[in-house]
């Protein structure tokens, strides 16, 4: 496989939330935009957490959130990230090792600049390689 870097496959038109966003609003954003995660960042763009569709399943199943609960309560704040110049193989390895599907991309100042997902990697591979015969 040729040298392909995260910056080539990541989504850079990122939809984000701040820690004070209400869970209900974040859920509506996911649904309206057909996305599986929302990166939580400060007003300066520094990554603070991530809230995924898996988190929403946990919220509903375990917490039964009350109205006006903020995403800060439920977001994962130990976020695994990657740089834009990392090779996609490294991104895939990190996702497998960490058992995650959404990998925020940050610059050298830890500012969120995009996200790469398992879907992005799968879409890239499916466009490049022929499926293996059964």
C-alpha positions as CSV (number, residue, x, y, z in Angstrom):
1,X,0.0,0.0,0.0
2,X,1.3,3.4,-0.9
3,X,2.2,6.0,1.7
4,X,-1.1,7.5,2.8
5,X,-1.3,9.8,5.7
6,X,-4.2,10.6,8.1
7,X,-4.6,14.1,6.7
8,X,-5.6,12.6,3.3
9,X,-8.5,10.6,4.8
10,X,-9.7,12.6,7.8
11,X,-12.8,14.6,7.9
12,X,-11.7,18.2,8.4
13,X,-15.2,19.9,8.4
14,X,-15.6,18.7,12.0
15,X,-18.7,19.2,14.0
16,X,-17.8,19.9,17.6
17,X,-19.5,20.7,20.9
18,X,-18.3,22.4,24.0
19,X,-18.4,20.8,27.5
20,X,-21.6,22.8,28.3
21,X,-23.6,21.5,25.4
22,X,-26.7,19.6,26.5
23,X,-26.7,15.9,25.8
24,X,-30.0,16.2,24.0
25,X,-28.6,18.8,21.7
26,X,-25.5,16.6,21.0
27,X,-27.7,13.6,20.2
28,X,-29.7,15.7,17.8
29,X,-26.5,16.9,16.1
30,X,-25.4,13.3,15.6
31,X,-28.7,12.4,14.1
32,X,-29.1,15.4,11.8
33,X,-25.5,15.0,10.5
34,X,-25.5,11.2,10.2
35,X,-22.3,11.0,12.3
36,X,-21.2,8.6,15.0
37,X,-19.3,11.0,17.3
38,X,-18.9,14.6,18.4
39,X,-15.6,16.0,19.5
40,X,-15.8,18.2,22.6
41,X,-13.4,21.1,22.5
42,X,-12.8,24.4,24.3
43,X,-13.6,27.7,22.6
44,X,-9.9,27.9,21.6
45,X,-10.2,24.5,19.8
46,X,-8.3,22.4,22.3
47,X,-9.7,18.9,22.5
48,X,-11.4,18.1,25.8
49,X,-13.3,14.9,25.1
50,X,-15.3,12.9,22.7
51,X,-18.9,11.6,22.9
52,X,-19.8,8.7,20.6
53,X,-22.9,6.8,19.7
54,X,-21.7,4.0,22.0
55,X,-21.7,6.6,24.8
56,X,-25.3,7.4,24.1
57,X,-26.2,3.8,24.3
58,X,-24.6,3.7,27.7
59,X,-26.3,6.9,28.8
60,X,-29.7,5.5,28.0
61,X,-29.1,2.1,29.4
62,X,-27.4,3.0,32.6
63,X,-27.9,6.7,33.5
64,X,-31.3,7.6,32.3
65,X,-30.2,11.2,31.9
66,X,-32.4,14.1,33.1
67,X,-33.2,17.0,30.9
68,X,-30.5,19.7,30.6
69,X,-27.5,17.4,31.3
70,X,-24.3,18.5,29.7
71,X,-22.0,16.4,27.6
72,X,-19.1,17.0,30.0
73,X,-20.8,14.5,32.4
74,X,-20.7,11.6,29.8
75,X,-17.9,12.4,27.4
76,X,-14.7,10.3,27.5
77,X,-12.0,12.8,28.6
78,X,-9.0,10.5,28.1
79,X,-9.1,10.9,24.3
80,X,-6.7,9.0,22.1
81,X,-5.6,11.2,19.3
82,X,-3.3,11.1,16.2
83,X,-1.4,13.7,14.1
84,X,-2.3,14.5,10.5
85,X,1.1,13.2,9.2
86,X,0.7,9.7,10.8
87,X,0.5,6.9,8.4
88,X,-3.0,5.3,8.0
89,X,-1.6,2.0,9.2
90,X,-0.7,3.6,12.5
91,X,-4.3,5.0,12.7
92,X,-5.7,1.5,12.1
93,X,-3.4,0.0,14.6
94,X,-4.3,2.5,17.3
95,X,-8.1,2.0,16.7
96,X,-7.6,-1.8,17.0
97,X,-5.4,-1.6,20.1
98,X,-7.6,1.0,21.8
99,X,-10.9,-0.6,20.6
100,X,-12.2,2.7,19.3
101,X,-13.9,3.7,16.0
102,X,-13.3,7.5,16.1
103,X,-9.8,9.0,16.3
104,X,-9.6,12.8,16.6
105,X,-6.8,14.4,14.6
106,X,-4.9,17.2,16.4
107,X,-2.1,19.5,15.4
108,X,1.1,20.1,17.4
109,X,-0.7,22.4,19.8
110,X,-3.3,19.8,20.6
111,X,-5.9,21.7,18.6
112,X,-8.5,19.5,17.0
113,X,-8.3,19.7,13.2
114,X,-10.3,16.6,12.1
115,X,-11.3,13.1,12.8
116,X,-10.6,9.8,11.1
117,X,-12.9,6.8,11.6
118,X,-13.0,3.1,10.9
119,X,-15.5,4.0,8.1
120,X,-12.9,6.3,6.5
121,X,-10.3,3.6,6.5
122,X,-12.7,1.0,5.2
123,X,-13.9,3.3,2.4
124,X,-10.3,4.0,1.4
125,X,-9.4,0.4,1.2
126,X,-12.5,-0.6,-0.7
127,X,-11.8,2.0,-3.4
128,X,-8.2,0.8,-3.8
129,X,-8.3,-3.0,-3.5
130,X,-10.4,-5.6,-5.1
131,X,-12.3,-7.8,-2.6
132,X,-10.7,-11.1,-1.8
133,X,-12.4,-14.0,-3.5
134,X,-14.5,-16.2,-1.2
